[in-house]
Amino acid sequence: MAVAQKVQSRLTLVLDDGYDLVTGKKVYMTKSFRNVKPDATTNNLFAIVLAINPLQKRSLYTIERTDDAIISRE
């Protein structure tokens, strides 16, 4: 049986950057924070985003978390 051990996490804020003047499509900008503790809970990360969000010029569209893990045999 295989097991996965989280080794690193990244928190990404996806921000609304308006509309493309040529195509009229929505444009998004991202801000990423690396070296997030892998054992940080979703509630902890959400609280951090709520604290950081007022410092942003653009409005928050969504929040993403990316985890990297090492997979090995048990």
N, C-alpha and C positions, 0 to 999 in steps of 0.2 A: 504494500500500500504506500502511496506517495503522500507527503505532507508539504505544505507551503509555509514558509516563515517570512513574514513581512520584514523587509530590511530598510526600506526608505519610502517616504510619501511626499507628494507635492500637492499644494493647494493652488487652484487656479481660479481667478475671478474673471468672468467673461463680462465685458462692459459694452454697453450700447454706444456706438460711435456715430450714430446718425445714418444717413443714406448716401450711397454713391451717387454723385452728380450725373454721371454718364448713364449708368444702368438703372438707377432708381432702387437698387436692392439695398437691404439692410446691411450695415457694416458693423462688425464687432471687433473689439480690441481685447487682448488678454493680459493679465498681470499674474505672474506665477511666483509662488513662494516655495523654495526648495527646503530640504532638510526638516520637514515637518516630522514630529515624532510619530513613528508608525503606530504606536498604541494610543494616540490621541483619538478621543471619541468624536462622533459626528456632532454632538451637542457642543463640545469644546470648540471645534472648528467653526461652527455656525456663530457662536458667541464672538469669536475673533473677527469674523467677517462683518458682523454687525458693528463692531468697534472701528474697523478699518474703513468701512463703506463711506461714512461722512467725509473722509479725507479725499475721496475720489472726485474728480471733475465730472466724470461720466456716470450715468446710472447703471446699477448692477442688473445684468440680464440673468445670469445663472452662476452657480458655484460648482466647481468640479474638483474631485479628489482622485489622484492617481497613485496607486500603491505598486511598488516593486517588491517582488518576493523571490526567494530561492526555493526551488522545488527539489526535494530529495526523498530518498526512501526512508521509511520509518524505522 
